[in-house]
Amino acid sequence: MSEVAAHTEFELRACLWPTPWGEREALGLFPIQREAGEAQPTVVDFMSNAFLHRVRRGVGGETLIRATGIKESERANLRVIDATAGLGQDAALLAVAGFRVLMYERHPWLHALLADALKRVRDLQGDRPVALKKLEENLQLIEQPTDFLHPTDSKSLNDAGPVASADLVYLDPMFEDEALHGKADTKRDLSRLRHLLRGANDLRSGAELLAAAQARATRRVLVKRPSRAPHLVDEPRPHGQVEGKIARFDIYPGRATRLSF
Ligand SMILES: C[S@@+](CC[C@H](N)C(=O)[O-])C[C@H]1O[C@@H](n2cnc3c(N)ncnc32)[C@H](O)[C@@H]1O
């Protein structure tokens, strides 16, 4: 186990991580000051029983997938940019649903956790669930930590290029004052993310993100918001929204469509 990075509150280092295929080496984000119940690292994991169980029931009913407005038969060649990939859970759902997804993540540690999770999926030998085959085919991470707002600063060598456009652009930025929802593990991981990213996002970046997303989406921009949170910006207003239990997805038109929803 080697330590690969340090921070005042967290460290990023290799650990052994349980998977349905036995223990694997994984990169984990660990709190330095361990409090009761906090010993578990945050690991990006696309192979967990919880994720596989969730997608086995079908992803078509997931609020995010419904918000795309695109039928399963039409998804295969459609590209989605997840401009704020974070722990990659939403991007993974989109990829399993059949979209070709390119993830942007500007924070180097989160980028490293995502790259590590993708590598574990690729390294899996033999028979794999269909969901993991789809993930391997459809989920791509831009090669370097890349800011969606300044992609040309990146030295990324991906085929898609750092300034690619897509049918859909997905945004899930995180703001400091927003309530965290979800299961205990999810809340813990999001709370760590918020500490790691403290001060990185302000409302101005929300407006910039939406403008950049609309310029690069040909069909639609989806913005995830906590259920009762205000829209990302006052203007433009979303053209529609799809409500889930703990989050909603606001829908904005892309540059090639001015549809009414
Ligand atoms: C709430 S998390 C996203 C969670 C994600 N939807 C998931 O399912 O795990 C927000 C992420 O967006 C990233 N981010 C915010 N602004 C960004 C930008 N301009 N370019 C790239 N990443 C950005 C942050 O570093 C953070 O990791």
The ligand as an SDF file (V2000), in Angstrom:
LIG
                    3D

 27 29  0  0  0  0  0  0  0  0999 V2000
  -21.5560   16.7360   -7.0740 C   0  0  0  0  0  0  0  0  0  0  0  0
  -20.1100   16.1760   -7.9190 S   0  0  0  0  0  0  0  0  0  0  0  0
  -20.8530   15.2210   -9.2320 C   0  0  0  0  0  0  0  0  0  0  0  0
  -21.3930   13.8900   -8.7860 C   0  0  0  0  0  0  0  0  0  0  0  0
  -21.7120   12.9870   -9.9210 C   0  0  0  0  0  0  0  0  0  0  0  0
  -22.8700   13.4130  -10.6800 N   0  0  0  0  0  0  0  0  0  0  0  0
  -21.8680   11.5420   -9.4840 C   0  0  0  0  0  0  0  0  0  0  0  0
  -22.8370   10.8850   -9.9080 O   0  0  0  0  0  0  0  0  0  0  0  0
  -21.0070   11.0700   -8.7400 O   0  0  0  0  0  0  0  0  0  0  0  0
  -19.5470   17.6060   -8.7950 C   0  0  0  0  0  0  0  0  0  0  0  0
  -18.2010   17.4120   -9.4820 C   0  0  0  0  0  0  0  0  0  0  0  0
  -18.0580   18.3850  -10.5160 O   0  0  0  0  0  0  0  0  0  0  0  0
  -16.7090   18.7550  -10.6280 C   0  0  0  0  0  0  0  0  0  0  0  0
  -16.6770   20.0430  -11.3320 N   0  0  0  0  0  0  0  0  0  0  0  0
  -17.2690   21.1980  -10.9590 C   0  0  0  0  0  0  0  0  0  0  0  0
  -17.0500   22.1420  -11.8830 N   0  0  0  0  0  0  0  0  0  0  0  0
  -16.3220   21.5690  -12.8800 C   0  0  0  0  0  0  0  0  0  0  0  0
  -15.7900   22.0220  -14.1250 C   0  0  0  0  0  0  0  0  0  0  0  0
  -15.9240   23.2930  -14.4990 N   0  0  0  0  0  0  0  0  0  0  0  0
  -15.1120   21.1600  -14.9110 N   0  0  0  0  0  0  0  0  0  0  0  0
  -14.9440   19.8720  -14.5180 C   0  0  0  0  0  0  0  0  0  0  0  0
  -15.4110   19.3690  -13.3460 N   0  0  0  0  0  0  0  0  0  0  0  0
  -16.0900   20.2120  -12.5450 C   0  0  0  0  0  0  0  0  0  0  0  0
  -16.2440   18.8130   -9.1760 C   0  0  0  0  0  0  0  0  0  0  0  0
  -14.8290   18.6970   -9.0980 O   0  0  0  0  0  0  0  0  0  0  0  0
  -16.9980   17.6170   -8.5790 C   0  0  0  0  0  0  0  0  0  0  0  0
  -16.2120   16.4660   -8.6180 O   0  0  0  0  0  0  0  0  0  0  0  0
  1  2  1  0
  2  3  1  0
  2 10  1  0
  3  4  1  0
  4  5  1  0
  5  6  1  0
  5  7  1  0
  7  8  2  0
  7  9  1  0
 10 11  1  0
 11 12  1  0
 11 26  1  0
 12 13  1  0
 13 14  1  0
 13 24  1  0
 14 15  1  0
 14 23  1  0
 15 16  2  0
 16 17  1  0
 17 18  1  0
 17 23  2  0
 18 19  1  0
 18 20  2  0
 20 21  1  0
 21 22  2  0
 22 23  1  0
 24 25  1  0
 24 26  1  0
 26 27  1  0
M  CHG  2   2   1   9  -1
M  END
$$$$
